[in-house]
């Protein structure tokens, strides 16, 4: 069985981290943001934290969709060396299904 508690904690952490990295610096950018940036930056500031928080909620409910979404998220983080690779590997390893052998 996938380790849903660990996945929930990691996605809550990633949600807050993405808000800190994407959201807070944009509030202090002032007038240096272009017109398209004024439209797209709030979407990015909201999208990534909500993505991680919704995956965390799915993992808290021990949903199969939450596990699969976490696995996809971990796979997509792998190319971002070095921190993304480590986080992606942790997410990827905790989403594995572990089956027990049953006697027939």
N, CA and C of each residue as an Amber inpcrd file, in Angstrom:
protein
   312
   0.8360000  -1.1740000   0.0000000   0.0000000   0.0000000   0.0000000
   0.8840000   1.2410000   0.0000000   0.4650000   2.2300000  -0.7020000
   1.2290000   3.4730000  -0.7750000   1.2420000   4.1540000   0.5960000
   2.2880000   4.9080000   0.8460000   2.4310000   5.6030000   2.1130000
   1.7140000   6.9600000   2.0070000   0.4220000   6.9670000   2.2770000
  -0.3950000   8.1530000   2.0540000  -0.0920000   9.2750000   3.0350000
   0.3100000   8.9490000   4.2620000   0.6220000  10.0010000   5.2390000
   1.8380000  10.8000000   4.7910000   2.8540000  10.1140000   4.2990000
   4.0500000  10.7970000   3.8130000   3.7320000  11.6320000   2.5880000
   2.9190000  11.0980000   1.6910000   2.5410000  11.8460000   0.4960000
   1.7510000  13.0970000   0.8510000   0.8520000  12.9860000   1.8310000
   0.0780000  14.1420000   2.2550000   0.9890000  15.2300000   2.8070000
   1.9270000  14.8570000   3.6480000   2.8510000  15.8340000   4.2330000
   3.7040000  16.4970000   3.1610000   4.1990000  15.7150000   2.2110000
   5.0460000  16.2800000   1.1650000   4.2810000  17.2300000   0.2680000
   3.0400000  16.9070000  -0.0580000   2.2840000  17.7980000  -0.9420000
   1.8270000  19.0620000  -0.2210000   1.5630000  18.9900000   1.0670000
   1.2750000  20.2130000   1.8290000   2.5180000  21.0970000   1.8600000
   3.6810000  20.4840000   2.0750000   4.9400000  21.2280000   2.0510000
   5.1700000  21.8640000   0.6820000   4.9440000  21.0990000  -0.3860000
   5.1460000  21.6330000  -1.7310000   4.1400000  22.7260000  -2.0660000
   2.9250000  22.6310000  -1.5350000   1.9400000  23.6870000  -1.7420000
   2.3790000  24.9950000  -1.1060000   2.8460000  24.9320000   0.1360000
   3.3310000  26.1430000   0.7930000   4.5950000  26.6690000   0.1310000
   5.4830000  25.7580000  -0.2830000   6.7160000  26.1720000  -0.9450000
   6.4260000  26.8480000  -2.2800000   5.4940000  26.3090000  -3.0360000
   5.1710000  26.9340000  -4.3200000   4.4980000  28.2890000  -4.1170000
   3.7120000  28.4350000  -3.0540000   3.1400000  29.7480000  -2.7640000
   4.2330000  30.7420000  -2.3970000   5.2030000  30.2920000  -1.5990000
   6.2880000  31.1880000  -1.2160000   7.1570000  31.5680000  -2.4050000
   7.4600000  30.6160000  -3.2660000   8.3520000  30.8920000  -4.3890000
   7.6630000  31.6260000  -5.5290000   6.3910000  31.3280000  -5.7880000
   5.6870000  31.9770000  -6.8910000   4.8670000  33.1740000  -6.4310000
   4.2220000  33.0680000  -5.2850000   3.2390000  34.0620000  -4.8860000
   3.7940000  35.3080000  -4.2450000   4.5490000  35.1570000  -3.1990000
   4.9750000  36.3110000  -2.4120000   5.8830000  37.2670000  -3.1920000
   6.8620000  36.7990000  -3.9780000   7.6660000  37.7730000  -4.7390000
   6.8540000  38.5910000  -5.7350000   5.7720000  38.0380000  -6.2500000
   4.9670000  38.7750000  -7.2150000   4.1480000  39.8870000  -6.5650000
   3.8690000  39.7700000  -5.2720000   3.1490000  40.8310000  -4.5910000
   4.0110000  42.0810000  -4.4210000   5.3240000  41.8990000  -4.3930000
   6.2350000  43.0150000  -4.1990000   6.8600000  43.4950000  -5.4990000
   6.3900000  42.9980000  -6.6480000   6.9750000  43.3840000  -7.9280000
   6.5970000  44.8020000  -8.3240000   5.4740000  45.2830000  -7.8620000
   5.0730000  46.6630000  -8.1340000   4.6560000  46.8820000  -9.5770000
   5.1610000  47.9630000 -10.1630000   4.7710000  48.3290000 -11.5220000
   5.6260000  47.6760000 -12.5930000   6.5430000  46.8190000 -12.2290000
   7.4300000  46.2130000 -13.2250000   6.7910000  45.0270000 -13.9470000
   5.5570000  44.6710000 -13.6130000   4.8740000  43.5470000 -14.2530000
   4.1860000  44.0510000 -15.5190000   4.3100000  43.3130000 -16.6150000
   3.6590000  43.6790000 -17.8670000   2.1610000  43.3880000 -17.7810000
   1.4390000  43.7660000 -18.8270000  -0.0060000  43.5530000 -18.8490000
  -0.3450000  42.0650000 -18.8730000   0.3960000  41.2700000 -19.6530000
   0.1140000  39.8290000 -19.6650000   0.5080000  39.1980000 -18.3360000
   1.5510000  39.7280000 -17.7100000   1.9490000  39.2240000 -16.4060000
   0.9070000  39.4810000 -15.3410000   0.2070000  40.5980000 -15.4700000
  -0.8520000  40.9030000 -14.5040000  -2.0090000  39.9230000 -14.6140000
  -2.1540000  39.3080000 -15.7800000  -3.2060000  38.3120000 -15.9610000
  -2.7310000  36.9140000 -15.5750000  -1.5300000  36.5210000 -16.0330000
  -1.0750000  35.1480000 -15.8460000  -0.4320000  34.8780000 -14.4930000
   0.2030000  35.8490000 -13.8870000   0.8630000  35.6090000 -12.5990000
  -0.1080000  35.2210000 -11.4900000  -1.2690000  35.8510000 -11.3780000
  -2.2130000  35.3610000 -10.3560000  -2.6780000  33.9310000 -10.6230000
  -2.8120000  33.5570000 -11.8990000  -3.1910000  32.1780000 -12.1950000
  -2.1250000  31.1910000 -11.7330000  -0.8600000  31.5300000 -11.9890000
   0.2370000  30.6570000 -11.5630000   0.3410000  30.6330000 -10.0440000
   0.1270000  31.7900000  -9.4160000   0.2020000  31.8750000  -7.9500000
  -0.8640000  31.0310000  -7.2760000  -1.9780000  30.8320000  -7.9420000
  -3.0730000  30.0530000  -7.3700000  -3.0230000  28.6010000  -7.8180000
  -2.6280000  28.3530000  -9.0690000  -2.7060000  27.0170000  -9.6390000
  -1.7990000  26.0050000  -8.9360000  -0.5270000  26.3100000  -8.8000000
   0.3990000  25.3200000  -8.2500000   0.1370000  24.9870000  -6.7790000
  -0.1150000  25.9790000  -5.9120000  -0.4740000  25.5890000  -4.5380000
  -1.7680000  24.7820000  -4.4650000  -2.7850000  25.1720000  -5.2420000
  -4.0330000  24.4100000  -5.2240000  -3.8480000  23.0020000  -5.7700000
  -2.9840000  22.8550000  -6.7470000  -2.6850000  21.5240000  -7.2780000
  -2.1210000  20.6250000  -6.1860000  -1.1260000  21.1200000  -5.4650000
  -0.5130000  20.3080000  -4.4160000  -1.4620000  20.0810000  -3.2410000
  -2.2470000  21.0890000  -2.8940000  -3.1960000  20.9060000  -1.7930000
  -4.2980000  19.9180000  -2.1660000  -4.7230000  19.9180000  -3.4190000
  -5.7520000  18.9520000  -3.8280000  -5.1830000  17.5400000  -3.8880000
  -3.9300000  17.3940000  -4.3030000  -3.2960000  16.0700000  -4.2750000
  -3.1400000  15.6090000  -2.8270000  -2.7710000  16.5330000  -1.9330000
  -2.6390000  16.1840000  -0.5160000  -3.9760000  15.7380000   0.0620000
  -5.0480000  16.4000000  -0.3230000  -6.3840000  16.0070000   0.1520000
  -6.7550000  14.6190000  -0.3780000  -6.4440000  14.3550000  -1.6450000
  -6.7070000  13.0280000  -2.2080000  -5.8930000  11.9480000  -1.5210000
  -4.6540000  12.2700000  -1.1610000  -3.8300000  11.2930000  -0.4450000
  -4.3230000  11.0970000   0.9830000  -4.8560000  12.1590000   1.5820000
  -5.4010000  12.0220000   2.9380000  -6.6020000  11.0870000   2.9390000
  -7.4030000  11.1370000   1.8730000  -8.5520000  10.2420000   1.7420000
  -8.1560000   8.8480000   1.2590000  -6.8820000   8.6570000   1.0030000
  -6.3140000   7.4070000   0.4790000  -6.9730000   7.0260000  -0.8480000
  -7.1140000   8.0150000  -1.6910000  -7.7270000   7.8350000  -3.0000000
  -6.6940000   7.3380000  -4.0050000  -7.1450000   6.4920000  -4.9160000
  -6.2680000   6.0140000  -5.9760000  -5.8820000   7.1650000  -6.9120000
  -6.8000000   8.1070000  -7.1180000  -6.5010000   9.2650000  -7.9590000
  -5.4320000  10.1470000  -7.3280000  -5.4530000  10.2840000  -6.0260000
  -4.4190000  11.0380000  -5.3370000  -3.0610000  10.3920000  -5.4700000
  -3.0410000   9.0590000  -5.3990000  -1.7770000   8.3350000  -5.5620000
  -1.2280000   8.5000000  -6.9690000  -2.0930000   8.3840000  -7.9600000
  -1.6530000   8.5130000  -9.3460000  -1.2060000   9.9450000  -9.6360000
  -1.9420000  10.9330000  -9.1420000  -1.5530000  12.3300000  -9.3440000
  -0.2270000  12.6310000  -8.6600000  -0.0030000  12.0510000  -7.4950000
   1.2600000  12.2350000  -6.7990000   2.4010000  11.5750000  -7.5610000
   2.1270000  10.4450000  -8.1470000   3.1490000   9.7480000  -8.9430000
   3.5100000  10.5610000 -10.1840000   2.5200000  11.1330000 -10.8390000
   2.7750000  11.9700000 -12.0130000   3.5510000  13.2220000 -11.6150000
   3.1710000  13.8320000 -10.5030000   3.8660000  15.0190000 -10.0060000
   5.3260000  14.6910000  -9.6710000   5.5540000  13.5530000  -9.0410000
   6.9180000  13.1330000  -8.7390000   7.7310000  12.8920000  -9.9940000
   7.1050000  12.3140000 -11.0120000   7.8000000  12.0680000 -12.2770000
   8.1420000  13.3880000 -12.9670000   7.2460000  14.3690000 -12.9090000
   7.4970000  15.6550000 -13.5490000   8.5460000  16.4820000 -12.8140000
   8.7570000  16.2260000 -11.5290000   9.7800000  16.9450000 -10.7700000
  11.1860000  16.3880000 -10.9850000  11.3020000  15.1970000 -11.5260000
  12.6090000  14.5480000 -11.6690000  13.6520000  15.3660000 -12.4450000
  13.3220000  16.0530000 -13.5400000  14.3640000  16.7890000 -14.2810000
  14.9260000  18.0110000 -13.5730000  14.2640000  18.5020000 -12.5320000
  14.7260000  19.7160000 -11.8620000  15.7820000  19.3740000 -10.8170000
  16.9980000  19.2090000 -11.2950000  18.1300000  18.7990000 -10.4750000
  18.5750000  19.9610000  -9.6070000  18.9880000  19.7620000  -8.3810000
  19.0550000  18.5740000  -7.5580000  17.8340000  18.4000000  -6.6560000
  17.1850000  19.5070000  -6.2580000  16.0980000  19.3900000  -5.2770000
  14.8780000  18.6940000  -5.8620000  14.5180000  19.0080000  -7.0820000
  13.3630000  18.3700000  -7.7120000  13.5600000  16.8840000  -7.9020000
  14.7940000  16.4810000  -8.1970000  15.0880000  15.0610000  -8.3560000
  14.8960000  14.3140000  -7.0420000  15.3620000  14.9060000  -5.9650000
  15.2300000  14.2620000  -4.6540000  13.7610000  14.1850000  -4.2420000
  13.0330000  15.3040000  -4.3670000  11.6160000  15.3150000  -4.0000000
  10.8200000  14.3940000  -4.9130000  11.1220000  14.4330000  -6.2080000
  10.4410000  13.5530000  -7.1560000  10.6830000  12.0890000  -6.8480000
  11.9040000  11.7360000  -6.4720000  12.2090000  10.3540000  -6.1180000
  11.4680000   9.9340000  -4.8550000  11.3840000  10.8300000  -3.8600000
  10.6510000  10.5170000  -2.6320000   9.1710000  10.2960000  -2.9330000
   8.5780000  11.1830000  -3.7440000   7.1680000  11.0230000  -4.1030000
   6.9540000   9.7520000  -4.9090000   7.8520000   9.4990000  -5.8490000
   7.7150000   8.3370000  -6.7240000   7.8180000   7.0370000  -5.9280000
   8.7270000   6.9870000  -4.9690000   8.9040000   5.7670000  -4.1720000
   7.7400000   5.5350000  -3.2100000   7.1430000   6.6060000  -2.6980000
   6.0410000   6.4530000  -1.7500000   4.7080000   6.1610000  -2.4230000
   4.6520000   6.2390000  -3.7440000   3.4000000   5.9670000  -4.4440000
   3.3270000   4.5450000  -4.9720000   4.3540000   3.7640000  -4.7550000
   4.3380000   2.3920000  -5.2680000   3.2700000   1.5700000  -4.5630000
   2.6110000   0.7450000  -5.3460000   1.6600000  -0.1990000  -4.7610000
   2.4510000  -1.4100000  -4.2950000   2.2010000  -1.8070000  -3.0900000
   2.8930000  -2.9620000  -2.5430000   1.8410000  -4.0320000  -2.2360000
   1.9430000  -5.1060000  -2.9330000   0.9820000  -6.1950000  -2.7680000
   1.6380000  -7.3130000  -1.9680000   0.8290000  -7.9770000  -1.1610000
   1.2990000  -9.1300000  -0.4260000   0.9350000 -10.3910000  -1.2040000
   1.8170000 -11.3430000  -1.1490000   1.5570000 -12.6150000  -1.8140000
   0.5030000 -13.3740000  -1.0220000  -0.5000000 -13.8380000  -1.7110000
  -1.5510000 -14.6010000  -1.0560000  -1.3870000 -16.0660000  -1.4250000
  -1.5800000 -16.9140000  -0.4430000  -1.5070000 -18.3500000  -0.7080000
  -2.7690000 -18.7930000  -1.4230000  -2.5730000 -19.6110000  -2.4530000
  -3.7250000 -20.0890000  -3.2210000  -4.2470000 -21.3810000  -2.6660000
